[in-house]
């Protein structure tokens, strides 16, 4: 017995095949699905995203409200340093 299904979408996320532990998708599979690559955000984008998020969170702690920018810059700096230290070509042994 066949069941007819209309207007269904499948959405998936994956890392590039160059990342550790990944395998390339076959051309046979890729010819049936659209593929969209969104790269990592730049530092300025991360600052804006996390400044907005941290600003909302700091409303819960009024005594720390003036520290939003310092916290945001520290978070993004830690991320950027780790991104440089731990590269995609590093594979576990």
C-alpha positions in Angstrom: 0.0 0.0 0.0 1.3 3.4 -1.0 0.8 6.5 1.1 0.8 9.9 -0.7 2.6 12.7 1.1 2.5 16.3 -0.2 4.5 19.4 0.6 7.1 17.8 2.8 10.6 19.2 3.2 13.7 17.6 4.7 16.3 19.9 6.1 19.7 18.7 7.3 23.0 20.2 8.4 26.5 18.9 8.0 30.1 20.1 8.0 32.2 20.1 4.9 33.9 16.9 4.0 37.3 18.5 4.7 36.4 18.5 8.5 37.7 15.7 10.7 35.6 12.6 10.5 33.5 13.7 7.6 32.9 11.9 4.3 32.0 13.6 1.0 28.4 13.2 -0.2 28.0 11.3 -3.5 27.2 13.1 -6.7 24.2 10.8 -7.1 22.7 12.1 -3.9 23.7 15.8 -4.5 21.9 15.9 -7.9 18.6 15.5 -6.1 19.0 18.1 -3.3 19.9 21.8 -3.3 23.0 22.6 -1.3 23.7 25.8 0.6 27.0 26.8 2.3 27.0 29.3 5.1 30.5 30.1 6.3 31.4 31.0 9.9 30.4 34.6 10.8 33.1 37.3 10.9 34.2 38.8 14.2 32.1 41.9 13.7 29.0 39.8 13.1 29.7 37.7 16.2 30.1 40.9 18.3 26.8 42.2 17.1 25.0 38.9 17.7 26.4 38.3 21.2 26.1 42.0 22.2 22.4 41.8 21.5 22.1 38.5 23.3 24.2 39.6 26.3 22.3 42.9 26.5 19.1 41.1 26.9 20.6 38.7 29.5 22.1 41.6 31.5 18.7 43.1 32.1 18.2 40.2 34.6 21.3 41.5 36.5 21.0 45.4 36.6 24.3 45.7 38.6 26.2 44.1 35.7 24.5 46.1 32.8 27.6 48.2 32.2 29.7 45.1 31.6 27.9 43.9 28.5 30.5 45.1 26.0 33.4 43.7 28.0 31.7 40.4 28.4 30.9 40.2 24.7 34.4 41.1 23.6 35.9 38.5 26.0 33.5 35.8 24.7 34.3 36.5 21.0 38.0 36.7 21.7 38.0 33.3 23.4 36.1 31.9 20.4 38.4 33.5 17.8 41.6 32.2 19.7 40.1 28.7 19.9 39.2 28.8 16.2 42.8 29.6 15.3 44.2 26.9 17.7 41.8 24.1 16.8 41.7 23.9 13.0 39.6 21.6 10.9 42.7 19.7 9.7 43.4 18.5 13.3 42.1 15.0 13.6 42.0 12.9 16.7 44.6 10.1 16.6 
